[in-house]
C-alpha cells in the first residue's frame, strides 16, 4: 500500500501536537524510508534548553541512528513548518532526497535565503534534494496560530 504526502504530514502534525502539549513551538517531523516511518519527533528546545533542538534536527539524529549511517539518501522528511537555515543546512549534510513541509515561515524559513542565493547560482539545498511545500498548509498554520495566540494571552 502506497501512503501519500498528506498521510505522512498528518503524522508530522500529530508530533507537532505533542510538542504543543509540552509548551514547545508546535513543529513536528517524521522521516520516511521505503514508505515506512523511521523517525518521528517534535521541537524539544524548551525541554532540553537547547535552541538547536528543532524537530528537523531531532529527526535527522533519530533517522540516521535507525539507519546506522550519516546519510538520509532515499528518505523523505515531512515537517509541519518550512525549515530554518540551520535545519536546511543540516539536511543538506544528510543528503536527504526529499523535504515536504506544510506551512511557510516567512520570518525564519530558508526560502527567503534561497531566493537571494539562487541569483548567484548557489543553494542551501543538496543538489539532489527535492522540495515540496504547502502540504496540509492550513492545518499546520492553524496549529501555529493557536499556539502563539495562547502564548500572548
Secondary structure, DSSP 4 states (H G I P E B T S, - for coil): ----HHHHHHHHHHHHHHHHHTTS---EEEEEETTEEEEEEE--HHHHT-TT--HHHHHHHHHHHHHTSS--TTEEEEEEE--BHHHHHHHHHHT-SEEEEEE--TTTBTHHHHHHHHTTT--SS-TT-EEEE-TTHHHHHHHHHHHHHHHH-
